[in-house]
Amino acid sequence: MTSPLFTASQLAVNVLSAQSLLAAFGVLGVGVVMFAETGLLIGFFLPGDSLLFTAGLLCTGSGQHGVKLSLAPLLLAAAIGALAGAQCGYLLGRKAGGALLARSGWVRLREGAHRAEELLERYGYAKAIVLSRFVPVVRTVLNPMAGALGVPARTFTVWQMAGGLVWSLGLTLGGYALGSSIPDVDRYLLPMVGVIVAVSLLPLAAEWYRSRRAAKAKEVRG
């Protein structure tokens, strides 16, 4: 008897949960999520940061969650998904232009597009492309924004590869290092994922705080 293409556990996967995605799809799921989050606007809600960190941690195989991944294939899948996704997003923006984001009905996407444009204007192409990798939602929309705003293809490719490798491999290896140094660390997986998510939101909070201060300064001068 042939096995079904998808098992019941895969069909019931929670796409917002790193543990659920890894249990259902393993290394392949990491590559697909990296591609979707960085290359397709519909992937803005996916748990990229926590997925990479959790996957790296589970490569140590302490076994509390029944998931054991291999580090080398994981690093390869994470890097390929992150790099190919960003390039795909750039090409979509190049073809469709800003209308792709302007027609979006999601408020978070429009806000992310505004922040992405601000990053490109404030920090320049290279720094903005690298920094955007570490900011949820912004890393989804900056790639098509870069294409729509006419960022040179060579410049975008070089810096998205640099930022993508640092982000994807850095978080994965960070989880692996922590899991290797602390026995049974996956008992504390949920709190640690919460910390990762909170830390990933710090750039947004800092940007909001700077914008508030700048707005108040303008009011005082005015």
Backbone as JSON, one array per atom type, in Angstrom:
{
  "sequence": "MTSPLFTASQLAVNVLSAQSLLAAFGVLGVGVVMFAETGLLIGFFLPGDSLLFTAGLLCTGSGQHGVKLSLAPLLLAAAIGALAGAQCGYLLGRKAGGALLARSGWVRLREGAHRAEELLERYGYAKAIVLSRFVPVVRTVLNPMAGALGVPARTFTVWQMAGGLVWSLGLTLGGYALGSSIPDVDRYLLPMVGVIVAVSLLPLAAEWYRSRRAAKAKEVRG",
  "N": [[0.86, -1.19, 0.0], [0.6, 2.2, -0.85], [1.96, 5.07, 0.77], [0.18, 7.94, 2.03], [0.4, 11.23, 0.53], [0.53, 13.39, 2.3], [0.65, 13.27, 5.78], [-1.64, 12.94, 8.58], [-0.73, 14.57, 10.65], [0.79, 16.46, 9.27], [-1.14, 17.74, 7.74], [-2.51, 18.99, 9.74], [-0.85, 20.97, 10.63], [0.36, 23.78, 12.43], [0.97, 26.79, 11.15], [1.95, 29.0, 12.39], [3.5, 28.18, 14.42], [6.74, 27.35, 15.28], [7.68, 24.87, 16.26], [5.64, 23.12, 15.45], [5.77, 23.3, 12.65], [8.35, 22.29, 12.21], [8.13, 19.7, 13.25], [6.33, 18.6, 11.46], [7.37, 18.99, 8.84], [10.15, 19.14, 8.89], [13.53, 19.7, 7.8], [12.99, 20.48, 5.15], [10.73, 22.05, 5.45], [11.82, 24.32, 6.67], [13.34, 25.5, 4.61], [11.26, 26.11, 2.78], [9.65, 27.88, 4.29], [11.48, 29.96, 4.75], [11.81, 30.87, 2.13], [9.15, 31.67, 1.49], [8.63, 33.63, 3.43], [10.47, 35.64, 2.86], [10.21, 36.08, 0.17], [7.58, 36.08, -0.8], [4.71, 38.02, -0.48], [2.57, 37.06, 0.97], [3.72, 35.63, 2.96], [4.38, 37.09, 5.19], [3.59, 36.74, 7.83], [4.81, 34.51, 8.85], [6.88, 32.52, 11.12], [9.83, 33.34, 11.03], [12.32, 34.05, 12.47], [12.09, 32.65, 14.97], [11.75, 30.09, 13.98], [14.21, 29.44, 12.72], [16.0, 29.58, 14.91], [14.89, 27.66, 16.66], [15.07, 25.36, 15.06], [17.85, 25.09, 14.83], [18.48, 24.57, 17.5], [17.19, 22.13, 17.88], [18.76, 20.45, 16.44], [20.61, 19.44, 18.14], [19.43, 17.4, 19.44], [18.3, 16.58, 22.03], [15.88, 15.51, 22.55], [13.38, 15.99, 23.85], [11.18, 16.89, 22.43], [10.83, 15.11, 20.4], [11.9, 15.59, 17.87], [14.48, 15.51, 15.59], [17.01, 17.04, 13.88], [19.37, 17.38, 11.18], [22.38, 19.18, 11.12], [23.96, 20.18, 8.89], [22.34, 19.8, 6.44], [20.22, 21.43, 7.28], [21.35, 24.02, 7.55], [21.97, 24.47, 4.88], [19.43, 24.39, 3.65], [18.17, 26.54, 4.96], [19.76, 28.73, 4.15], [19.55, 28.66, 1.31], [16.75, 28.96, 0.97], [16.33, 31.53, 2.16], [17.96, 33.22, 0.57], [17.12, 32.75, -2.1], [14.44, 33.42, -1.83], [14.47, 36.2, -1.22], [15.55, 37.2, -3.6], [13.58, 36.49, -5.39], [11.45, 38.05, -4.4], [12.45, 40.6, -4.98], [12.48, 40.55, -7.81], [9.75, 40.28, -8.31], [8.86, 42.77, -7.36], [10.2, 44.4, -9.16], [8.91, 43.77, -11.54], [6.15, 44.21, -11.0], [6.06, 46.63, -9.66], [5.32, 49.38, -7.37], [2.6, 49.11, -7.12], [1.92, 46.59, -6.38], [2.18, 46.44, -3.6], [0.62, 48.61, -2.89], [-1.96, 47.83, -3.46], [-2.46, 46.0, -1.53], [-4.43, 44.56, 1.04], [-3.7, 44.3, 3.66], [-2.95, 45.84, 6.65], [-0.58, 45.67, 8.13], [1.28, 44.98, 6.19], [1.32, 47.27, 4.57], [2.25, 49.13, 6.41], [4.74, 47.98, 6.89], [5.88, 48.3, 4.36], [6.13, 51.05, 4.26], [8.02, 51.47, 6.33], [10.13, 50.06, 5.21], [10.73, 51.61, 2.95], [11.53, 53.93, 4.23], [13.84, 52.98, 5.53], [15.51, 52.44, 3.31], [15.84, 55.02, 2.31], [16.99, 56.38, 4.47], [19.3, 54.95, 5.35], [20.61, 54.14, 3.09], [21.19, 51.88, 0.31], [22.79, 49.47, 0.78], [23.15, 49.14, 3.66], [20.47, 49.23, 4.51], [19.3, 47.01, 3.25], [20.66, 44.87, 4.45], [20.06, 45.29, 7.21], [17.29, 45.01, 7.19], [16.77, 42.3, 7.19], [16.6, 41.5, 9.8], [14.28, 42.44, 10.85], [11.02, 41.73, 11.46], [8.33, 41.4, 9.08], [9.23, 43.76, 7.7], [11.43, 42.58, 6.46], [10.09, 41.06, 4.66], [8.78, 42.83, 2.91], [10.68, 44.67, 2.03], [12.22, 43.63, -0.04], [10.57, 43.4, -2.5], [10.02, 46.16, -2.54], [12.54, 47.25, -2.98], [12.97, 46.36, -5.58], [10.85, 47.7, -6.9], [11.56, 50.37, -6.49], [13.78, 50.63, -7.98], [16.37, 49.83, -7.18], [19.67, 48.99, -8.0], [20.24, 45.84, -9.58], [22.59, 44.34, -9.16], [23.68, 45.51, -6.85], [21.6, 45.03, -5.01], [21.58, 42.19, -5.0], [24.15, 41.46, -4.04], [24.13, 42.53, -1.41], [21.81, 41.5, -0.26], [22.47, 38.86, -0.19], [24.61, 38.89, 1.6], [23.37, 39.86, 3.99], [21.35, 37.93, 4.2], [22.72, 35.51, 4.61], [24.06, 36.02, 7.04], [21.86, 36.39, 8.73], [20.21, 33.99, 8.44], [22.03, 31.8, 8.83], [23.29, 32.65, 11.15], [21.27, 32.8, 13.21], [20.44, 30.14, 13.2], [22.8, 28.73, 13.9], [23.2, 29.92, 16.35], [21.06, 28.89, 17.88], [21.84, 26.2, 17.78], [24.32, 26.27, 19.12], [23.53, 27.04, 21.69], [21.87, 24.89, 22.39], [23.77, 22.86, 22.42], [25.36, 23.5, 24.56], [23.89, 23.58, 26.89], [22.39, 21.21, 28.88], [19.41, 19.39, 28.13], [18.09, 21.65, 27.14], [15.9, 22.11, 25.53], [13.68, 21.84, 27.1], [13.02, 24.32, 27.9], [12.1, 25.56, 25.67], [9.8, 26.98, 24.71], [9.75, 29.43, 26.35], [12.2, 30.48, 25.43], [11.79, 30.84, 22.7], [9.86, 32.79, 22.89], [11.45, 34.88, 23.85], [13.16, 35.26, 21.66], [11.32, 36.14, 19.72], [10.5, 38.53, 20.97], [12.92, 39.95, 21.03], [13.33, 40.21, 18.29], [11.46, 42.1, 17.7], [12.45, 44.4, 18.74], [13.94, 46.2, 16.98], [11.81, 47.4, 15.57], [10.44, 48.68, 17.67], [12.43, 50.47, 18.51], [12.68, 52.04, 16.22], [10.14, 53.16, 16.11], [10.21, 54.67, 18.48], [12.27, 56.5, 17.88], [11.06, 57.85, 15.76], [8.91, 59.05, 17.05], [10.26, 60.79, 18.78], [11.51, 62.44, 16.92], [9.27, 63.6, 15.71], [8.19, 65.03, 17.87], [10.26, 66.82, 18.32], [10.13, 68.35, 16.0], [7.66, 69.56, 16.38], [8.21, 71.17, 18.6], [10.14, 72.92, 17.53], [8.59, 74.04, 15.6]],
  "CA": [[0.0, 0.0, 0.0], [1.4, 3.42, -0.89], [1.65, 6.0, 1.86], [-0.4, 9.18, 1.54], [1.37, 12.3, 0.3], [0.63, 14.14, 3.54], [0.09, 12.58, 6.93], [-2.61, 13.74, 9.33], [-0.03, 15.59, 11.42], [1.19, 17.52, 8.37], [-2.31, 18.5, 7.36], [-2.97, 19.75, 10.9], [0.25, 21.79, 11.08], [0.12, 25.18, 12.79], [2.02, 27.52, 10.45], [2.47, 30.05, 13.26], [4.32, 27.54, 15.44], [7.99, 26.79, 14.78], [7.74, 23.45, 16.62], [4.69, 22.38, 14.63], [6.31, 23.26, 11.3], [9.51, 21.4, 12.18], [7.68, 18.33, 13.47], [5.61, 18.12, 10.29], [8.09, 19.06, 7.56], [11.58, 19.05, 9.08], [14.43, 20.64, 7.12], [12.32, 21.0, 3.97], [9.85, 23.13, 5.89], [12.63, 25.51, 6.93], [13.63, 26.13, 3.33], [10.03, 26.65, 2.21], [9.24, 29.05, 5.08], [12.42, 31.05, 4.46], [11.48, 31.41, 0.81], [7.85, 32.34, 1.52], [8.66, 34.84, 4.27], [11.31, 36.69, 2.27], [9.96, 36.26, -1.25], [6.17, 36.19, -1.13], [4.06, 38.92, 0.48], [1.65, 36.31, 1.84], [4.49, 34.97, 4.01], [4.86, 38.05, 6.19], [3.21, 36.33, 9.19], [5.5, 33.27, 9.22], [7.81, 32.72, 12.25], [11.19, 33.11, 10.54], [13.36, 34.09, 13.51], [11.94, 31.56, 15.94], [11.92, 28.82, 13.28], [15.65, 29.2, 12.55], [16.6, 29.33, 16.22], [14.39, 26.38, 17.16], [15.63, 24.29, 14.23], [19.24, 24.91, 15.25], [18.48, 23.95, 18.82], [16.75, 20.73, 17.79], [19.83, 19.64, 15.84], [21.39, 18.82, 19.21], [18.74, 16.13, 19.68], [18.08, 16.11, 23.4], [14.77, 14.56, 22.44], [12.16, 16.27, 24.59], [10.06, 17.14, 21.53], [10.76, 14.08, 19.4], [12.35, 16.08, 16.57], [15.94, 15.53, 15.47], [17.41, 17.52, 12.57], [20.8, 17.35, 10.89], [22.8, 20.57, 11.01], [24.43, 20.57, 7.55], [21.2, 20.04, 5.53], [19.43, 22.54, 7.79], [22.02, 25.26, 7.17], [21.84, 24.6, 3.43], [18.03, 24.73, 3.34], [17.9, 27.89, 5.45], [20.45, 29.71, 3.31], [18.95, 28.67, -0.03], [15.42, 29.55, 1.06], [16.43, 32.96, 2.46], [18.56, 33.94, -0.55], [16.24, 32.64, -3.27], [13.21, 34.16, -1.55], [14.72, 37.64, -1.36], [15.73, 37.51, -5.01], [12.25, 36.38, -5.99], [10.7, 39.24, -4.01], [13.0, 41.73, -5.74], [12.02, 40.43, -9.19], [8.32, 40.6, -8.3], [8.75, 44.22, -7.25], [10.7, 44.98, -10.42], [7.89, 43.56, -12.56], [4.84, 44.74, -10.64], [6.16, 47.98, -9.15], [4.72, 49.68, -6.07], [1.18, 48.77, -7.11], [1.78, 45.29, -5.7], [1.97, 46.72, -2.19], [-0.46, 49.59, -2.73], [-3.26, 47.14, -3.52], [-2.58, 45.05, -0.43], [-5.44, 44.89, 2.05], [-3.17, 44.08, 4.99], [-2.38, 47.05, 7.22], [0.81, 45.4, 8.54], [2.12, 45.01, 5.0], [1.48, 48.66, 4.15], [3.15, 49.75, 7.39], [6.07, 47.45, 6.63], [6.39, 48.94, 3.14], [6.53, 52.42, 4.63], [9.27, 51.37, 7.07], [11.16, 49.62, 4.27], [11.11, 52.77, 2.14], [12.29, 54.82, 5.12], [15.17, 52.38, 5.71], [16.28, 52.64, 2.1], [16.18, 56.44, 2.18], [17.8, 56.85, 5.6], [20.57, 54.26, 5.52], [21.22, 53.74, 1.83], [20.8, 50.55, -0.12], [23.51, 48.35, 1.39], [22.84, 48.99, 5.07], [19.04, 48.95, 4.68], [19.03, 45.63, 2.81], [21.17, 43.97, 5.49], [19.3, 45.48, 8.45], [15.89, 44.57, 7.05], [16.69, 40.87, 7.47], [16.39, 41.26, 11.23], [13.04, 43.11, 11.26], [9.85, 41.03, 10.91], [7.48, 42.09, 8.1], [10.07, 44.59, 6.84], [12.25, 41.72, 5.6], [9.22, 40.55, 3.61], [8.37, 43.85, 1.93], [11.77, 45.48, 1.49], [12.72, 43.07, -1.29], [9.8, 43.96, -3.62], [10.18, 47.62, -2.55], [13.82, 47.53, -3.63], [12.77, 46.2, -7.01], [9.96, 48.75, -7.39], [12.24, 51.67, -6.41], [14.89, 50.65, -8.92], [17.69, 49.52, -6.63], [20.4, 48.19, -9.0], [20.16, 44.41, -9.32], [23.85, 43.85, -8.61], [23.77, 46.0, -5.47], [20.65, 44.28, -4.18], [21.99, 40.79, -4.9], [25.33, 41.35, -3.16], [23.84, 42.83, 0.0], [20.8, 40.58, 0.28], [23.17, 37.61, 0.11], [25.37, 39.1, 2.83], [22.43, 39.91, 5.1], [20.63, 36.67, 4.29], [23.58, 34.49, 5.21], [24.27, 36.36, 8.46], [20.59, 36.17, 9.45], [19.76, 32.59, 8.46], [23.03, 30.93, 9.46], [23.58, 33.13, 12.5], [20.23, 32.36, 14.15], [20.46, 28.67, 13.28], [23.98, 28.32, 14.67], [22.98, 30.38, 17.71], [20.25, 27.86, 18.54], [22.64, 24.98, 17.91], [25.33, 26.48, 20.16], [22.86, 27.03, 22.99], [21.44, 23.53, 22.66], [24.94, 22.03, 22.67], [26.04, 23.88, 25.8], [22.99, 23.45, 28.05], [21.66, 19.93, 28.84], [17.94, 19.44, 28.14], [17.68, 23.04, 26.97], [14.61, 22.23, 24.85], [12.6, 21.96, 28.08], [12.72, 25.75, 28.02], [11.98, 26.03, 24.3], [8.77, 28.01, 24.55], [10.22, 30.73, 26.83], [13.29, 30.99, 24.6], [11.18, 31.33, 21.46], [9.25, 34.07, 23.25], [12.52, 35.88, 23.93], [13.6, 35.53, 20.29], [10.3, 36.97, 19.09], [10.56, 39.85, 21.58], [14.13, 40.61, 20.56], [13.16, 40.56, 16.88], [10.59, 43.27, 17.62], [13.15, 45.58, 19.25], [14.2, 47.23, 15.96], [10.58, 48.14, 15.3], [10.19, 49.55, 18.81], [13.42, 51.54, 18.47], [12.33, 52.93, 15.11], [8.94, 53.91, 16.52], [10.62, 55.64, 19.48], [13.0, 57.58, 17.2], [10.1, 58.63, 14.98], [8.16, 59.88, 18.0], [11.14, 61.87, 19.24], [11.7, 63.37, 15.8], [8.02, 64.34, 15.52], [8.07, 65.99, 18.96], [11.26, 67.86, 18.1], [9.61, 69.23, 14.95], [6.58, 70.36, 16.97], [8.83, 72.19, 19.45], [10.76, 73.91, 16.65], [7.54, 74.75, 14.86]],
  "C": [[0.89, 1.24, 0.0], [0.99, 4.35, 0.22], [1.07, 7.27, 1.29], [0.66, 10.26, 1.43], [1.59, 13.13, 1.57], [-0.01, 13.34, 4.66], [-0.89, 13.5, 7.63], [-1.93, 14.85, 10.1], [0.42, 16.74, 10.54], [0.01, 18.38, 7.97], [-2.78, 19.39, 8.5], [-1.9, 20.72, 11.41], [-0.2, 23.22, 11.38], [1.25, 26.02, 12.2], [2.6, 28.66, 11.29], [3.4, 29.49, 14.34], [5.56, 26.92, 14.82], [8.06, 25.29, 15.06], [6.83, 22.61, 15.74], [5.21, 22.23, 13.2], [7.47, 22.26, 11.21], [9.11, 19.95, 12.37], [7.02, 17.75, 12.21], [6.48, 18.01, 9.05], [9.61, 19.01, 7.68], [12.36, 20.11, 8.33], [13.77, 21.26, 5.89], [11.42, 22.17, 4.32], [10.6, 24.42, 6.16], [12.91, 26.24, 5.63], [12.41, 26.79, 2.72], [9.59, 27.92, 2.96], [10.17, 30.22, 4.83], [12.1, 31.7, 3.12], [10.19, 32.22, 0.85], [7.91, 33.64, 2.31], [9.44, 35.97, 3.61], [10.99, 36.97, 0.81], [8.52, 36.49, -1.64], [5.47, 37.04, -0.07], [3.13, 38.18, 1.42], [2.39, 35.62, 2.98], [4.92, 35.87, 5.14], [4.59, 37.61, 7.63], [4.0, 35.12, 9.69], [6.61, 33.52, 10.25], [9.27, 32.47, 11.87], [12.25, 33.04, 11.61], [13.27, 32.88, 14.43], [12.12, 30.2, 15.27], [13.4, 28.47, 13.12], [16.31, 28.82, 13.87], [16.18, 27.96, 16.76], [14.97, 25.22, 16.38], [17.08, 24.02, 14.61], [19.34, 24.2, 16.58], [18.15, 22.46, 18.74], [17.76, 19.85, 17.06], [20.67, 18.94, 16.9], [20.71, 17.56, 19.73], [18.62, 15.68, 21.11], [16.77, 15.35, 23.54], [13.49, 14.87, 23.18], [10.95, 16.43, 23.67], [10.01, 16.15, 20.37], [11.19, 14.5, 18.01], [13.87, 16.13, 16.57], [16.29, 15.93, 14.04], [18.91, 17.42, 12.41], [21.26, 18.77, 10.55], [23.16, 20.98, 9.58], [23.27, 20.78, 6.57], [20.34, 21.22, 5.97], [20.04, 23.88, 7.37], [21.86, 25.52, 5.67], [20.42, 25.03, 3.05], [17.7, 26.15, 3.77], [18.51, 28.94, 4.55], [19.81, 29.8, 1.93], [17.58, 29.32, -0.02], [15.46, 31.05, 1.26], [16.95, 33.75, 1.26], [17.66, 33.92, -1.79], [14.96, 33.43, -3.06], [13.39, 35.65, -1.75], [14.86, 38.02, -2.83], [14.41, 37.44, -5.76], [11.41, 37.61, -5.67], [11.15, 40.48, -4.79], [12.48, 41.71, -7.18], [10.53, 40.72, -9.31], [8.1, 42.11, -8.22], [9.18, 44.93, -8.52], [9.64, 44.9, -11.51], [6.6, 44.31, -12.25], [4.89, 46.18, -10.15], [5.47, 48.15, -7.81], [3.26, 49.31, -5.97], [0.92, 47.47, -6.37], [1.48, 45.49, -4.22], [0.81, 47.67, -1.97], [-1.83, 48.94, -2.72], [-3.47, 46.17, -2.37], [-3.61, 45.51, 0.58], [-4.96, 44.75, 3.47], [-2.47, 45.33, 5.51], [-0.91, 46.84, 7.58], [1.75, 45.43, 7.34], [2.36, 46.44, 4.54], [2.4, 49.41, 5.1], [4.59, 49.28, 7.17], [6.7, 48.07, 5.4], [6.86, 50.35, 3.42], [7.86, 52.41, 5.38], [10.42, 50.96, 6.14], [11.65, 50.79, 3.42], [11.93, 53.76, 2.96], [13.7, 54.29, 5.34], [16.05, 52.64, 4.5], [16.72, 54.09, 1.94], [17.16, 56.89, 3.26], [19.2, 56.24, 5.61], [21.29, 53.92, 4.21], [20.93, 52.28, 1.54], [21.47, 49.44, 0.69], [23.09, 48.1, 2.83], [21.37, 48.62, 5.29], [18.72, 47.51, 4.32], [19.5, 44.62, 3.85], [20.34, 44.07, 6.76], [17.89, 44.92, 8.36], [15.72, 43.08, 7.35], [16.31, 40.58, 8.92], [15.11, 41.91, 11.75], [11.86, 42.39, 10.64], [8.98, 41.94, 10.06], [8.33, 42.94, 7.15], [10.93, 43.71, 5.93], [11.41, 41.08, 4.5], [9.0, 41.59, 2.51], [9.53, 44.65, 1.36], [12.25, 44.95, 0.15], [11.91, 43.53, -2.5], [9.89, 45.49, -3.69], [11.47, 48.0, -3.26], [13.7, 47.39, -5.14], [11.93, 47.31, -7.6], [10.65, 50.11, -7.43], [13.49, 51.73, -7.29], [16.27, 50.49, -8.32], [18.43, 48.65, -7.65], [20.46, 46.72, -8.61], [21.45, 43.88, -8.68], [24.01, 44.27, -7.15], [22.85, 45.21, -4.56], [21.13, 42.86, -3.96], [23.14, 40.61, -3.92], [24.93, 41.51, -1.7], [22.73, 41.97, 0.57], [21.45, 39.25, 0.59], [23.97, 37.74, 1.41], [24.44, 39.08, 4.05], [21.71, 38.59, 5.3], [21.44, 35.57, 4.94], [23.82, 34.76, 6.7], [23.03, 36.03, 9.27], [20.26, 34.69, 9.57], [20.75, 31.67, 9.17], [23.31, 31.35, 10.9], [22.56, 32.66, 13.52], [20.23, 30.84, 14.31], [21.63, 28.18, 14.14], [23.88, 28.79, 16.12], [22.14, 29.39, 18.5], [21.02, 26.58, 18.76], [23.67, 25.11, 19.03], [24.7, 26.43, 21.55], [22.43, 25.61, 23.36], [22.58, 22.6, 22.98], [25.56, 22.29, 24.03], [25.2, 23.69, 27.05], [22.22, 22.14, 27.95], [20.15, 20.14, 28.93], [17.41, 20.85, 27.96], [16.31, 23.15, 26.31], [13.43, 22.13, 25.81], [12.13, 23.41, 28.2], [12.51, 26.38, 26.64], [10.97, 27.15, 24.15], [9.2, 29.37, 25.11], [11.31, 31.33, 25.94], [12.77, 31.53, 23.27], [10.5, 32.67, 21.72], [10.28, 35.19, 23.32], [13.0, 36.26, 22.53], [12.61, 36.44, 19.58], [10.35, 38.4, 19.64], [11.77, 40.63, 21.1], [14.0, 41.04, 19.1], [12.28, 41.79, 16.69], [11.28, 44.54, 18.11], [13.48, 46.62, 18.18], [12.97, 48.05, 15.61], [10.27, 49.12, 16.42], [11.16, 50.74, 18.82], [13.1, 52.55, 17.38], [11.12, 53.78, 15.45], [9.32, 54.98, 17.52], [11.36, 56.81, 18.84], [12.06, 58.47, 16.4], [9.28, 59.56, 15.87], [8.99, 61.06, 18.47], [11.34, 62.9, 18.14], [10.45, 64.23, 15.59], [7.85, 65.39, 16.62], [9.05, 67.14, 18.8], [10.79, 68.85, 17.05], [8.51, 70.13, 15.5], [7.16, 71.47, 17.83], [9.44, 73.29, 18.59], [9.73, 74.73, 15.9], [6.79, 75.73, 15.74]]
}
